[in-house]
Amino acid sequence: MRDPFTPARPAEAWLATNEQRLKWAALMLGVASTLAIVQNWHPWPMIFGLPFCLIWIACAWLHGERQLKYINLLFTAFYAYGLGRWWLT
């Protein structure tokens, strides 16, 4: 029988091992995104915001936090749409 506290897949094991580092990276990306918004450095808020959301999706998946996961999926879609639109124009 598998230990319930041991992740089942290598990706989950990697996330569990590096979760705190990822959260610090997300904090830095959030600060950079906010600074880019304040300075009106378009499209940098989206560029910094997309990996921020992806990190929080991974952390939410690790802990089974459905609401956080789906909110960040929504924002990821918005960022991807915005960056695609910016790239095509």
N, C-alpha and C positions, 0 to 999 in steps of 0.2 A: 504494500500500500504506500502511495506517495505521501510525503510530508506536506500538509496543507500550506505551510509557510515557504516552501521551496517552489519557485516559478517553474512552470511546465516546459516552457520553450526558451531557447537561447536568447531571443530578443527580449523576453520578459526578464531574464536573469541579468542581461546587460543593463536594462532600464533600472532594475532594482539596485544594482551596484552603483550606477552613475546618477541616480535620481537627484541627489543634492547638488551635484555639479550642473546638471541640466537646469535646475531651478535658479541657480545663480546666473547662468547664461540667459535664462528667460528674463530675469530681473534687469540685466544689463541691456538686453534688447528692448525691453519696455521703456527704460529710461531713454535710450537712444531714439526710440520711436516718438516719445513725448517731446524730446528736444527738437526733433525734425519737424513735428507739427507746429511747435511754437515758432520755429525759425522759418517756416513755410518752405521747407526743402523737399518739394515734390519730386519724385515719388518715394523718397526715403522712408516716410512713415509706413508705407505698405511693405517695403522691402524688409524693414526691421520687424514689422508686425506679423508677417507670415511665419517666420521660424518661431517667433514667440508663441503663436497659436499652436503650431505643430508640437512644440515641447509640452505645452499644457494638455494637448490631446493625449500624448504618450503617457504623461503622468496620471491623467484621469483614467486611462485605460488600465494602467497598472493597479489602481485602487478601486476600480469599478464605479467611479463617480459619473453616472450617466449624464446628469444635467451639465456638469462642467465640460464633459466630452462633446455633447451636442452643441452647446453654445460656441465652443471653439471650432467645431466643424463648420458652423454657420459663418463665423468670422473668417475662417480660412477660405471659404468659397468667395466671400466678398473681396478679400485681398487678392486672391487669384484672378477674379474677374477684373478688378481695378488694374492690376499689373498687366494683364493681357490686353486690356483696352488701351493702357498707356503705351505699351510696346507696339501695338498695331497702328497707332496714330502718329 
